Amino acid sequence: MSTSTSMPSPTPDAASNLLVRVFNGVLIVTLDRPAALNALSLDMVRELALLLERARTDSRIAAVVLRGAGGKAFCAGGDVRMFYEVATNKSMQPEDAARQGGWLPFFIHEYRLDYAIHTFPKPIVALMDGITMGGGMGLAQGAALRVVTERSKIAMPETRIGMLPDVGATHFLARMPVELELYLGLTGVTLTGADALVAGLADLCVPASSLDGWEARLENGWNSSPPVLDLLAGHWNSVSSPSLTALRDVFTPPGNVTPPSALTGQLPWITRHFGERQSVPQIVETLRADLAQDALPPEQRHWLQTTLDALTSHSPTMLAVTREALLRGRNMTLADSFRMEIGIVSRTIGEGDFCEGVRAHLIDKDHQPRWLPATLAEVDDARVRHYLTPPWEPHEHPLRTLVGETL
């Protein structure tokens, strides 16, 4: 017999934006902030972290499913407007900023949550239906099964607002070829669900309509499957385990066919322009040179122009810093990537282009950010090194205690 029970909120005094229940041994957590496209608040991050900590050792929980409410988004990211308001309110006392969530405490807790998902001992499924960007990618990319649909809009668009791709992106983007990593990280281009599958940012692409029936399939087949007993005994430790295979079957509708991906045809262009040895100004030069050619297919010309527009309108400083951070992340542990990212985030919110990017694109919406410096040519190596230098001593680093890793 199937069972469906609620799991009490670990923060019952707060207005929760998480809906939580347990169904047939699966902890189902719904991000319930649809008016904000399920963007994460500090309370949501803390509550989800507590839920996962309890589920980690609860023998009744075999797996976890993360999903978003409202049908438009899994999670659009963190609440960047709040970060902007706190960072630009010079009269706000530190204790008041902390009470409102602050921005540094948010990132500390968010990165710890993301790290916990990456290292969770039971399968986590992320239903990346709809908009999945920024902090939503941080939640999803550590999951053992990442499910996308034809409605998925996948991106790490942070350079557009003067930030770098964070939430572990310098680690999870490093799983793909370096040219594709640099393209996605620098431009912040939005991918379809099929594109995400090609890029290795998803494991399964299904029709959005099929997600309406996964709980019925869970009820009909999950409890009778022997691999669940392995999970309950704590034996799940591999994405290729029989238990995860059984769970994948729950989310795969009969006759599922993956739609075509535009990214597949763009890969040769990406490889040509985003080489590991090419600086951002050099990438811009090669894009302009190819655009000057007369006989170009329309789709290639469109890709070249869109890519060039991104690299000439996003924060010059953060484009240069992001390129260096992505390359460094290819040789870092997960924990060290998080530690690098939070140092960069601290500098760009505290003294960099972030506030101006948010002002231009989300507050005033004039879409005319006044970057400092204004051009790629003005970004020197010393400035890039400054952003990549941690603002804390090792013994003071806010993520120094990530389990199993050392500075």
C-alpha positions in Angstrom: 0.0 0.0 0.0 1.3 3.5 -0.8 1.7 6.0 1.9 1.6 9.8 1.8 2.5 11.8 4.8 3.6 15.4 5.5 7.0 16.1 6.9 6.9 19.0 9.5 8.7 22.1 8.5 11.9 22.5 10.5 11.2 26.2 10.8 7.5 26.3 11.7 7.6 29.9 12.9 8.7 31.2 9.5 6.4 31.7 6.5 7.6 28.7 4.6 7.9 28.7 0.8 8.5 24.9 0.7 5.8 22.3 0.5 7.0 19.0 1.9 5.6 15.5 2.0 6.8 11.9 2.0 5.3 9.5 -0.6 6.3 5.9 -0.8 9.7 6.5 0.8 10.4 9.6 -1.4 10.7 13.0 0.2 9.1 15.4 -2.2 10.0 19.1 -1.7 8.2 21.8 -3.8 9.7 25.3 -4.0 6.5 27.2 -3.5 7.1 30.8 -4.5 5.6 30.9 -8.0 5.1 34.6 -8.2 8.9 35.0 -7.9 9.6 32.0 -10.2 10.5 30.1 -7.1 13.6 32.3 -6.5 15.4 31.3 -3.3 15.2 33.3 -0.1 17.5 32.7 2.9 14.7 31.0 4.8 14.1 28.6 1.9 17.8 27.7 1.7 18.0 27.1 5.5 14.8 25.1 5.6 15.8 22.9 2.6 19.2 22.3 4.2 17.6 21.1 7.4 15.2 18.8 5.5 18.1 17.2 3.7 20.1 16.7 6.8 17.1 14.9 8.4 16.5 12.8 5.3 20.2 11.8 5.1 19.9 9.5 8.1 16.1 8.8 8.1 15.8 5.1 7.0 12.2 5.8 5.9 13.5 8.1 3.1 14.9 6.3 0.1 15.2 9.3 -2.3 14.4 13.0 -2.7 12.6 14.9 -5.4 13.0 18.7 -5.8 10.4 20.5 -8.0 9.0 24.0 -8.5 5.4 25.2 -8.1 3.4 27.1 -10.7 4.5 25.4 -14.0 6.7 28.3 -15.1 9.9 27.6 -13.3 11.9 25.1 -11.2 13.9 27.9 -9.7 15.0 31.2 -11.3 17.9 31.7 -8.9 18.5 33.7 -5.8 16.7 36.9 -4.8 19.1 39.4 -6.5 16.9 42.3 -5.8 17.3 41.7 -2.1 21.1 41.5 -2.5 21.0 44.8 -4.4 18.8 46.5 -1.7 21.1 45.4 1.1 24.3 46.2 -0.7 23.2 49.7 -1.7 21.7 50.7 1.6 24.7 52.3 3.2 22.7 53.4 6.3 21.7 49.8 7.2 23.4 48.4 10.2 25.0 45.0 9.8 22.6 43.3 12.2 19.6 44.7 10.3 21.1 43.5 7.0 21.6 40.0 8.6 18.0 40.0 9.8 16.8 40.8 6.3 18.9 37.9 5.0 21.9 39.9 3.9 23.8 38.8 0.9 26.9 37.2 2.3 25.0 35.0 4.7 22.8 33.9 1.9 25.7 32.8 -0.3 27.3 31.0 2.6 24.2 29.0 3.3 23.3 28.4 -0.3 26.8 27.1 -1.2 26.7 24.7 1.8 23.3 23.5 0.7 24.5 22.9 -2.9 27.6 21.1 -1.6 25.3 18.9 0.6 23.2 18.0 -2.6 26.4 17.1 -4.5 27.5 14.8 -1.7 24.1 13.4 -0.6 24.2 9.6 0.0 20.7 9.0 -1.5 19.4 9.8 -5.0 18.1 13.3 -5.5 15.9 14.0 -8.5 15.6 17.6 -9.8 12.7 18.4 -12.0 14.1 21.2 -14.1 10.8 22.0 -15.8 10.6 25.7 -16.9 13.1 28.3 -15.9 16.2 26.9 -14.2 18.9 29.5 -13.8 21.5 30.6 -11.3 20.6 29.2 -7.9 18.2 26.8 -9.5 21.1 25.3 -11.3 23.0 25.1 -8.0 20.2 22.9 -6.6 19.8 20.8 -9.8 23.4 20.1 -10.9 24.3 18.1 -7.8 21.3 15.8 -8.2 21.7 12.2 -9.4 18.9 12.5 -11.9 18.3 15.9 -13.7 15.1 15.9 -15.6 14.3 18.5 -18.2 11.3 19.1 -20.6 10.5 21.1 -23.7 9.6 24.0 -21.4 13.0 24.1 -19.7 15.1 27.3 -20.0 18.5 26.5 -18.7 21.2 29.2 -18.1 23.9 30.7 -16.0 23.4 34.3 -17.1 25.4 36.0 -14.3 27.9 38.0 -16.4 25.0 40.0 -17.8 24.4 41.5 -14.3 28.1 41.8 -13.3 28.4 38.5 -11.5 30.1 35.2 -12.3 28.5 31.8 -12.8 28.6 30.5 -9.3 26.7 27.9 -7.1 29.4 25.4 -8.1 29.4 26.3 -11.8 33.2 26.4 -11.9 33.0 22.7 -11.1 29.9 21.4 -12.9 30.6 23.3 -16.1 34.1 21.8 -16.0 32.6 18.3 -16.8 32.1 19.4 -20.4 34.7 20.3 -23.1 36.5 23.5 -22.2 35.2 25.3 -25.3 31.5 24.6 -24.4 32.2 25.5 -20.8 33.6 28.9 -21.7 30.8 29.5 -24.2 28.0 28.8 -21.7 29.7 30.5 -18.8 30.7 33.7 -20.6 27.6 34.3 -22.7 25.0 33.0 -20.3 23.0 31.7 -23.3 19.7 30.0 -22.6 19.5 26.3 -23.4 16.5 24.2 -24.2 15.9 20.9 -22.4 17.3 19.1 -25.4 20.3 21.4 -25.5 21.0 20.8 -21.7 21.0 17.0 -22.5 23.7 17.5 -25.2 25.7 19.8 -22.8 25.7 17.2 -20.0 23.5 19.4 -17.8 20.6 17.0 -17.8 20.2 13.3 -17.7 16.6 12.9 -19.1 14.4 14.9 -21.4 10.7 14.2 -21.2 7.4 15.9 -22.2 6.2 18.3 -19.5 2.9 16.6 -19.6 4.4 13.4 -18.5 5.4 14.9 -15.1 1.7 14.9 -14.2 1.9 11.1 -14.0 5.1 10.4 -12.2 3.6 10.0 -8.8 1.2 7.4 -10.1 4.1 5.5 -11.6 5.9 5.8 -8.2 2.9 4.3 -6.5 2.5 1.5 -8.9 6.1 0.4 -9.2 8.4 1.9 -6.7 7.6 0.0 -3.5 7.6 -3.4 -5.2 11.1 -2.8 -6.7 13.9 -4.6 -4.9 16.4 -1.8 -5.4 14.4 0.3 -2.9 15.5 -2.2 -0.2 19.1 -1.4 -1.1 18.4 2.3 -0.7 16.8 1.8 2.7 19.8 -0.1 3.8 22.0 2.7 2.7 23.6 0.9 -0.2 23.1 3.5 -2.9 26.4 5.0 -3.8 26.6 5.2 -7.6 24.6 7.0 -10.3 24.7 3.7 -12.2 23.1 1.7 -9.4 20.0 -0.4 -9.9 18.2 1.8 -7.5 18.7 4.9 -9.6 17.8 2.9 -12.7 14.4 2.1 -11.1 13.9 5.7 -10.1 14.8 6.8 -13.7 12.1 4.5 -15.0 9.5 6.3 -12.8 10.2 9.6 -14.7 10.5 8.1 -18.2 7.1 7.9 -20.0 6.5 5.1 -22.5 7.8 5.8 -25.9 9.8 8.9 -24.8 11.6 10.6 -27.6 14.2 13.4 -27.1 13.5 16.5 -29.3 16.3 17.8 -31.5 18.9 20.2 -30.1 20.1 23.4 -31.8 23.3 23.2 -29.7 24.4 20.1 -31.6 24.8 22.1 -34.8 26.5 25.0 -33.0 29.3 22.9 -31.5 31.8 23.4 -34.4 31.3 27.2 -34.1 31.8 27.1 -30.4 34.9 25.0 -30.7 36.3 27.5 -33.3 35.8 30.6 -31.2 36.1 29.6 -27.5 39.4 27.9 -27.3 41.2 27.6 -24.0 44.0 29.9 -25.1 41.8 32.7 -26.4 41.2 35.7 -24.2 37.7 37.3 -24.3 39.0 40.2 -26.6 40.4 37.5 -28.9 37.1 35.7 -29.0 35.4 39.0 -29.9 37.9 39.6 -32.7 37.3 36.1 -34.3 33.5 36.6 -34.0 33.7 39.9 -35.8 36.0 38.5 -38.5 33.6 35.7 -39.3 30.6 38.1 -39.3 32.4 40.1 -42.0 32.2 37.2 -44.4 29.5 37.5 -47.1 28.4 33.9 -47.6 27.2 32.8 -44.2 24.1 30.6 -43.5 21.4 32.7 -41.7 21.5 30.5 -38.6 25.3 30.8 -38.3 25.2 34.6 -38.8 22.5 34.8 -36.1 24.6 32.8 -33.7 27.7 34.9 -34.3 25.8 38.1 -33.8 24.0 37.0 -30.7 27.3 35.7 -29.2 29.1 38.9 -30.1 26.3 41.0 -28.6 26.6 39.1 -25.3 30.4 39.5 -25.1 30.3 43.2 -25.9 27.4 44.1 -23.5 28.1 42.0 -20.4 30.4 43.2 -17.6 33.9 43.4 -19.1 35.5 42.7 -15.7 33.4 39.7 -14.9 33.9 38.3 -18.4 37.6 38.3 -17.8 37.3 37.0 -14.2 34.8 34.3 -15.2 37.1 33.0 -18.0 39.9 32.7 -15.5 37.7 31.1 -12.8 36.3 28.6 -15.1 39.7 27.5 -16.3 41.0 27.3 -12.7 37.9 25.3 -11.7 38.9 22.5 -14.0 41.7 21.6 -11.6 39.8 22.2 -8.4 37.8 20.0 -6.0 34.1 20.8 -5.6 34.8 22.4 -2.2 37.6 24.6 -3.5 35.4 25.8 -6.4 32.8 26.9 -3.9 35.5 28.7 -1.9 36.8 30.5 -4.9 33.4 31.5 -6.1 32.3 33.0 -2.8 35.4 35.2 -2.7 34.7 36.5 -6.1 31.0 37.1 -5.3 32.0 39.0 -2.1 34.2 41.3 -4.2 31.8 41.9 -7.1 28.8 42.7 -4.8 30.9 44.7 -2.4 32.9 46.7 -4.9 32.3 45.5 -8.4 29.7 45.7 -11.2 26.9 43.7 -9.6 24.9 46.5 -8.2 25.1 48.5 -11.5 24.1 45.4 -13.5 21.0 44.8 -11.3 20.1 48.5 -11.4 20.3 48.6 -15.2 18.5 45.3 -15.9 16.1 44.7 -13.0 15.5 48.0 -11.1 15.5 50.9 -13.5 15.4 48.6 -16.6 17.2 51.1 -18.9 19.4 48.2 -20.0 22.4 50.6 -20.1 24.8 49.5 -17.4 27.7 51.7 -16.7 30.4 49.1 -16.2 33.7 50.1 -14.5 35.8 49.7 -16.5 33.6 50.1 -19.6 35.5 48.0 -22.1 37.4 44.7 -22.3 40.6 46.5 -23.3 40.6 48.4 -20.0 40.5 45.2 -17.8 44.1 44.5 -16.8 45.5 41.3 -15.3 46.0 43.0 -11.9 42.2 43.6 -11.7 41.4 40.0 -12.5 43.9 38.7 -9.9 42.3 41.0 -7.3 38.9 39.4 -7.8 40.4 35.9 -7.7 42.3 36.7 -4.4 40.2 35.6 -1.4 39.2 38.5 0.9 39.8 36.3 3.9 42.7 34.5 5.5 42.4 30.7 5.3 41.4 30.4 8.9 38.7 33.0 8.5 37.2 31.6 5.2 33.4 31.2 5.7 33.5 27.8 3.8 36.6 26.5 5.4 34.7 23.7 7.1 33.1 22.0 4.1 33.2 18.3 4.9 36.1 16.3 3.6 38.0 19.1 2.0 40.9 21.3 3.1 42.1 24.7 2.0 
